[in-house]
Amino acid sequence: MAGAGGARDRLFTAGWVHVFEEDSGEGAVYRAEDADIPLSRRPRERFRLNRDGSARLFAAGPDDKLIEQPATWVEEGGVVVIRAAGGGPVLRIVHRSPERLVVQTTPARGRR
């Protein structure tokens, strides 16, 4: 996985915001929450990783307010994999730098 110690540290010290305008065929783009992120009428998904393997995912609820869901993360073959505690899509950070993450999302298996 791309990234040095600084990128790894930033992974845990920043909250990450989905900047869907920058998405590509490689995946969804997330930027650190302190970046210059354009305003959007559409709520932006977010996540935060903790060094202890825990994580928090934030997605829009029915009223567009962000709802927090607990999650966990592990590193598998150089890729950070995030799984929500209650099921749902699995996020894989396939590229990271101090300012930008590229995330691929796949449906959870065996859960509804």
C-alpha positions as CSV (number, residue, x, y, z in Angstrom):
1,M,0.0,0.0,0.0
2,A,1.2,3.5,-0.8
3,G,2.1,5.7,2.1
4,A,4.9,6.3,4.5
5,G,4.9,6.7,8.3
6,G,3.4,10.2,7.9
7,A,0.5,8.9,5.8
8,R,-0.1,6.1,8.3
9,D,-0.2,8.6,11.2
10,R,-2.6,10.9,9.3
11,L,-4.8,7.9,8.8
12,F,-5.6,8.0,12.5
13,T,-5.4,11.7,13.3
14,A,-7.9,12.9,10.7
15,G,-11.5,12.3,10.0
16,W,-12.1,11.4,6.3
17,V,-14.8,12.8,4.2
18,H,-16.1,11.4,0.9
19,V,-15.5,13.9,-1.9
20,F,-17.7,12.2,-4.5
21,E,-16.9,14.8,-7.2
22,E,-13.4,13.3,-7.3
23,D,-14.5,9.6,-7.5
24,S,-12.9,7.6,-10.4
25,G,-12.9,4.0,-11.7
26,E,-10.3,3.2,-9.0
27,G,-12.7,4.0,-6.2
28,A,-14.3,6.7,-4.0
29,V,-12.1,9.6,-2.9
30,Y,-11.9,10.7,0.7
31,R,-10.1,13.7,1.9
32,A,-9.0,14.8,5.4
33,E,-11.8,16.8,7.1
34,D,-9.6,19.8,7.3
35,A,-9.1,19.9,3.5
36,D,-10.8,22.5,1.3
37,I,-13.9,20.4,0.6
38,P,-16.7,21.9,-1.6
39,L,-20.1,22.5,0.0
40,S,-22.7,19.9,-1.1
41,R,-26.4,19.6,-0.8
42,R,-25.9,15.9,-0.6
43,P,-24.6,14.7,2.8
44,R,-21.0,13.5,2.7
45,E,-20.2,10.1,4.2
46,R,-17.3,10.1,6.7
47,F,-15.2,7.8,8.8
48,R,-12.6,7.9,11.5
49,L,-10.1,5.2,12.4
50,N,-8.6,4.6,15.8
51,R,-5.2,2.9,16.3
52,D,-6.8,0.2,18.5
53,G,-8.7,-1.3,15.5
54,S,-12.0,0.5,16.2
55,A,-13.6,2.8,13.7
56,R,-16.7,5.0,13.3
57,L,-18.7,5.4,10.1
58,F,-21.0,8.3,9.5
59,A,-23.7,8.1,6.8
60,A,-26.9,10.1,6.1
61,G,-30.1,9.0,7.8
62,P,-33.6,9.5,6.5
63,D,-33.5,13.2,7.5
64,D,-30.0,13.7,6.0
65,K,-28.4,14.0,9.5
66,L,-25.3,11.9,9.9
67,I,-25.8,8.7,11.8
68,E,-22.8,7.1,13.5
69,Q,-22.2,3.4,13.2
70,P,-19.4,1.6,15.1
71,A,-17.0,-0.4,13.0
72,T,-13.6,-2.2,13.1
73,W,-10.7,-2.2,10.8
74,V,-7.8,-4.6,10.0
75,E,-4.9,-4.5,7.6
76,E,-5.1,-7.4,5.1
77,G,-2.3,-7.8,2.6
78,G,-1.4,-4.1,2.8
79,V,-5.0,-2.9,2.4
80,V,-7.0,-1.4,5.3
81,V,-10.4,-3.1,5.5
82,I,-13.2,-1.5,7.4
83,R,-16.3,-3.4,8.5
84,A,-19.4,-1.9,10.2
85,A,-20.4,-3.7,13.4
86,G,-24.0,-4.1,12.1
87,G,-23.2,-5.3,8.6
88,G,-23.3,-3.3,5.5
89,P,-20.7,-2.6,2.8
90,V,-17.1,-3.3,3.4
91,L,-14.6,-0.5,2.7
92,R,-11.1,-1.1,1.4
93,I,-8.5,1.6,1.4
94,V,-6.5,0.7,-1.7
95,H,-4.4,3.9,-1.9
96,R,-3.5,6.4,0.8
97,S,-1.5,9.6,1.2
98,P,-1.6,12.2,3.9
99,E,-4.2,14.2,2.0
100,R,-6.2,11.6,0.1
101,L,-7.6,8.1,0.3
102,V,-9.1,5.9,-2.4
103,V,-11.7,3.5,-1.1
104,Q,-13.3,0.6,-2.9
105,T,-16.7,-0.6,-1.5
106,T,-18.1,-4.1,-1.7
107,P,-21.3,-5.5,-0.3
108,A,-21.0,-7.5,2.9
109,R,-21.4,-11.2,2.5
110,G,-24.0,-13.2,4.3
111,R,-25.6,-10.1,6.0
112,R,-28.7,-8.1,5.2
